[in-house]
Amino acid sequence: MPGFVLLARDRADGEAAMRIGYTVTKKIGGAVVRNRLKRRLRALARELLPEAGLPGHDHVLIGRGDGVTRDFQLLRADLRKALAKVAR
């Protein structure tokens, strides 16, 4: 199971800028754990969204429990796959 869920929504405002949001619920853990997961998601987005993100869309990464312990390379592959799926 991936460590996140990706949502993408077209803003339909004619602007090509991509926006990104992150959310992690308290069910995942305390503040330290949630912040660690958000840092990992930010690093992934910083790396992959410029090349694979959808222009003119809002992207939201919702952190899941596996995201804290999942290998970063697997998270990267999961995000690539999710972005490709959303682009279709």
C-alpha positions as CSV (number, residue, x, y, z in Angstrom):
1,M,0.0,0.0,0.0
2,P,1.4,3.4,-0.9
3,G,2.3,5.9,1.8
4,F,0.0,8.5,0.4
5,V,-3.1,9.3,-1.7
6,L,-2.8,11.8,-4.6
7,L,-5.7,14.0,-5.6
8,A,-5.5,16.3,-8.6
9,R,-8.1,18.8,-9.6
10,D,-8.2,21.1,-12.6
11,R,-8.6,24.7,-11.6
12,A,-9.9,25.7,-15.0
13,D,-8.7,29.3,-14.5
14,G,-6.4,29.4,-17.5
15,E,-3.2,29.6,-15.4
16,A,-0.5,27.0,-15.9
17,A,0.9,27.2,-12.4
18,M,0.7,24.0,-10.3
19,R,-0.2,24.1,-6.7
20,I,0.4,21.5,-4.0
21,G,-1.0,20.8,-0.6
22,Y,-0.2,18.3,2.1
23,T,-2.3,16.8,4.8
24,V,-1.6,14.1,7.4
25,T,-4.2,13.2,10.1
26,K,-3.6,12.8,13.8
27,K,-4.4,9.1,13.3
28,I,-0.9,8.7,11.8
29,G,0.9,9.7,15.0
30,G,2.1,12.7,17.0
31,A,3.3,16.0,15.6
32,V,6.9,14.7,15.1
33,V,5.7,11.7,13.0
34,R,3.2,13.8,11.0
35,N,5.9,16.5,10.3
36,R,8.4,13.8,9.2
37,L,5.9,12.4,6.8
38,K,5.0,15.9,5.4
39,R,8.8,16.6,4.9
40,R,9.1,13.4,2.9
41,L,6.0,14.3,0.8
42,R,7.4,17.8,0.2
43,A,10.8,16.3,-1.0
44,L,8.9,14.0,-3.4
45,A,6.8,16.8,-4.8
46,R,9.8,19.1,-5.2
47,E,11.6,16.4,-7.2
48,L,8.8,15.1,-9.3
49,L,6.0,17.7,-9.8
50,P,8.0,20.0,-12.1
51,E,8.5,17.2,-14.7
52,A,5.4,15.0,-14.2
53,G,2.8,17.3,-12.6
54,L,-0.3,18.6,-14.4
55,P,-0.2,22.3,-15.3
56,G,-3.2,24.2,-14.1
57,H,-4.1,21.7,-11.4
58,D,-4.1,21.6,-7.7
59,H,-2.3,18.5,-6.3
60,V,-3.0,17.2,-2.8
61,L,-0.9,14.5,-1.1
62,I,-2.7,12.9,1.8
63,G,-0.2,11.0,4.0
64,R,-1.0,7.5,5.1
65,G,0.6,5.4,7.9
66,D,2.9,3.5,5.6
67,G,4.5,6.7,4.4
68,V,6.6,7.1,7.5
69,T,8.4,3.8,7.3
70,R,8.2,3.1,3.6
71,D,11.5,3.3,1.6
72,F,11.9,6.6,-0.1
73,Q,12.7,5.0,-3.5
74,L,9.4,3.2,-3.3
75,L,7.5,6.4,-2.4
76,R,9.2,8.0,-5.4
77,A,8.0,5.2,-7.7
78,D,4.5,5.3,-6.2
79,L,4.3,9.1,-6.9
80,R,5.5,8.7,-10.5
81,K,2.9,6.0,-11.0
82,A,0.1,8.1,-9.4
83,L,1.0,11.1,-11.5
84,A,1.1,9.1,-14.7
85,K,-2.3,7.6,-13.8
86,V,-3.8,11.0,-13.1
87,A,-2.4,12.4,-16.4
88,R,-4.4,9.8,-18.4
